[in-house]
């Protein structure tokens, strides 16, 4: 559902090709909120076209196949506004780090610490990137003079920053707890392989 809303929202701002949706939309403008791969973008565009929410017109290119420029239909614009005004569903949390941590009872503490520290570095890099993107977005919107879009993008980026900051804090707490020594798993001695003779 969110991928559809994102595509409709990008096309609500301006007509775009599928490639532009991927690169300018998902890779640049919305990377902090909703990633998408090229195949997902094109599958969703086809579905939205079947539903009458978007339409495409061919743009001739020299020496290459025609490019399709996608735009919202009036039905699509109405549908987008309805979806944006509806109360959102709570997001499902899908983070491979927390799943790995949940399943890591048989992993030694030193290995677990290495995993957590590597993850912390990745989350910190994401946090730093989001802070940089926020500054870029502020400058971009200021140059365009669109204060409403600037304020809304800042809010979105700040939410992503808060989530990344919370993840870094939680990883720090986990590192501290594991470094202090976790209790052994019950029955570990019984399941341990016997040493080779």
C-alpha positions as CSV (number, residue, x, y, z in Angstrom):
1,X,0.0,0.0,0.0
2,X,2.7,2.5,0.9
3,X,4.6,1.9,-2.4
4,X,1.4,2.8,-4.3
5,X,0.9,5.9,-2.2
6,X,4.5,6.9,-2.8
7,X,4.3,6.4,-6.6
8,X,0.9,8.3,-6.7
9,X,2.4,11.1,-4.6
10,X,5.5,11.5,-6.8
11,X,3.3,11.5,-9.9
12,X,1.0,14.0,-8.2
13,X,4.0,16.4,-8.1
14,X,5.0,15.9,-11.7
15,X,4.8,13.3,-14.5
16,X,7.8,10.9,-14.3
17,X,9.3,7.9,-16.0
18,X,9.7,4.7,-14.1
19,X,13.4,5.3,-14.0
20,X,12.9,8.8,-12.6
21,X,10.5,7.4,-10.0
22,X,13.2,5.0,-8.9
23,X,16.2,7.3,-9.0
24,X,14.8,10.7,-8.1
25,X,11.9,9.5,-6.0
26,X,12.8,6.4,-4.1
27,X,16.6,6.6,-4.2
28,X,16.9,10.3,-3.4
29,X,13.7,11.9,-2.0
30,X,12.2,9.0,-0.1
31,X,15.1,6.8,0.7
32,X,14.7,7.6,4.4
33,X,11.1,6.4,4.5
34,X,10.4,3.8,1.8
35,X,13.0,2.0,-0.4
36,X,11.9,0.3,-3.6
37,X,13.6,-1.6,-6.4
38,X,13.1,-1.0,-10.1
39,X,11.0,-4.1,-10.5
40,X,8.6,-3.1,-7.7
41,X,8.2,0.3,-9.3
42,X,7.3,-1.1,-12.7
43,X,5.0,-3.8,-11.3
44,X,3.2,-1.2,-9.2
45,X,2.9,1.2,-12.2
46,X,1.3,-1.6,-14.3
47,X,-1.2,-2.3,-11.5
48,X,-2.0,1.4,-11.0
49,X,-2.5,1.7,-14.7
50,X,-4.9,-1.3,-14.8
51,X,-6.8,0.3,-11.9
52,X,-7.1,3.6,-13.9
53,X,-5.1,5.6,-11.4
54,X,-2.2,6.5,-13.7
55,X,-1.6,6.7,-17.4
56,X,1.5,6.7,-19.6
57,X,2.4,8.4,-22.8
58,X,5.4,7.4,-24.9
59,X,8.3,9.8,-25.4
60,X,10.5,9.1,-28.4
61,X,14.2,8.7,-27.7
62,X,16.9,8.7,-30.3
63,X,18.5,5.3,-30.8
64,X,16.6,3.8,-27.8
65,X,13.1,2.4,-27.2
66,X,10.4,5.0,-26.3
67,X,10.3,6.1,-22.7
68,X,7.0,6.1,-20.9
69,X,6.1,9.2,-19.0
70,X,3.6,8.4,-16.2
71,X,1.0,10.8,-14.8
72,X,-1.9,10.7,-12.4
73,X,-5.4,10.4,-13.8
74,X,-8.1,12.4,-12.1
75,X,-9.2,9.2,-10.5
76,X,-5.7,8.7,-9.3
77,X,-5.5,12.2,-7.8
78,X,-8.7,11.6,-5.9
79,X,-7.5,8.2,-4.7
80,X,-4.2,9.6,-3.6
81,X,-5.9,12.4,-1.5
82,X,-8.2,9.8,0.0
83,X,-5.3,7.5,1.0
84,X,-3.2,10.4,2.4
85,X,-6.2,11.6,4.5
86,X,-6.9,8.1,5.9
87,X,-5.4,7.1,9.3
88,X,-2.3,5.0,8.7
89,X,-2.0,1.4,9.9
90,X,0.7,0.8,12.5
91,X,3.9,-0.3,10.6
92,X,5.2,-3.8,10.9
93,X,8.7,-3.9,12.3
94,X,11.0,-5.8,10.0
95,X,14.6,-5.4,11.1
96,X,17.0,-8.2,10.5
97,X,19.2,-7.2,13.4
98,X,16.4,-7.7,16.0
99,X,15.4,-11.0,14.5
100,X,19.1,-12.2,14.5
101,X,19.4,-11.1,18.2
102,X,16.2,-12.9,19.1
103,X,17.6,-16.1,17.5
104,X,21.2,-15.8,18.8
105,X,21.1,-17.9,21.9
106,X,23.8,-20.3,20.6
107,X,26.1,-17.5,19.5
108,X,29.1,-16.7,21.9
109,X,29.1,-13.3,23.5
110,X,32.2,-12.1,21.7
111,X,30.7,-13.0,18.3
112,X,27.4,-11.3,19.4
113,X,29.3,-8.2,20.4
114,X,31.1,-8.1,17.0
115,X,27.7,-8.3,15.3
116,X,26.2,-5.6,17.4
117,X,29.2,-3.3,17.0
118,X,29.1,-3.7,13.2
119,X,25.4,-3.0,13.2
120,X,25.9,0.1,15.4
121,X,28.4,1.4,12.8
122,X,25.8,0.9,10.0
123,X,23.0,2.5,12.0
124,X,25.3,5.5,12.9
125,X,26.2,5.9,9.2
126,X,22.5,6.0,8.4
127,X,21.8,8.5,11.1
128,X,24.7,10.7,9.8
129,X,23.4,10.4,6.2
130,X,19.8,11.4,7.3
131,X,21.1,14.5,9.1
132,X,23.0,15.5,5.9
133,X,19.9,14.8,3.8
134,X,17.8,17.0,6.1
135,X,20.2,19.9,5.5
136,X,20.1,19.3,1.8
137,X,16.3,19.1,1.7
138,X,16.1,22.4,3.7
139,X,18.4,24.1,1.2
140,X,16.6,22.6,-1.9
141,X,13.1,23.7,-0.7
142,X,14.4,27.1,0.4
143,X,15.7,27.6,-3.2
144,X,12.3,26.7,-4.6
145,X,10.5,28.9,-2.1
146,X,8.0,26.2,-1.2
147,X,7.7,26.4,2.6
148,X,4.9,23.9,3.0
149,X,6.7,21.1,1.1
150,X,9.9,22.0,3.0
151,X,8.2,21.7,6.4
152,X,6.6,18.4,5.5
153,X,9.8,16.9,4.2
154,X,11.7,18.1,7.3
155,X,9.1,16.4,9.5
156,X,9.5,13.1,7.6
157,X,13.3,13.3,7.7
158,X,13.2,14.1,11.5
159,X,11.0,11.0,12.1
160,X,13.6,8.9,10.3
161,X,16.4,10.5,12.3
162,X,14.5,9.8,15.6
163,X,14.1,6.1,14.6
164,X,17.8,5.8,13.6
165,X,18.9,7.5,16.8
166,X,16.6,5.2,18.9
167,X,18.1,2.2,17.1
168,X,21.7,3.4,17.9
169,X,20.7,3.9,21.5
170,X,19.1,0.5,21.7
171,X,22.2,-1.2,20.2
172,X,24.4,0.6,22.7
173,X,22.2,-0.8,25.5
174,X,22.5,-4.3,24.0
175,X,26.3,-4.0,23.7
176,X,26.5,-2.9,27.3
177,X,24.4,-5.9,28.4
178,X,26.3,-8.5,26.4
179,X,29.6,-7.0,27.4
180,X,28.5,-7.5,31.0
181,X,28.1,-11.2,30.3
182,X,24.9,-12.9,29.4
183,X,23.8,-15.9,31.4
184,X,24.5,-19.3,29.7
185,X,21.8,-21.0,27.8
186,X,20.0,-23.6,29.9
187,X,21.2,-27.1,29.0
188,X,24.3,-25.9,27.0
189,X,26.5,-28.4,28.7
190,X,24.3,-31.3,27.7
191,X,24.2,-30.2,24.0
192,X,27.8,-29.3,23.6
193,X,29.7,-31.6,21.2
194,X,32.2,-33.9,22.9
195,X,35.8,-33.0,22.2
196,X,37.5,-35.0,19.5
197,X,39.8,-37.7,20.7
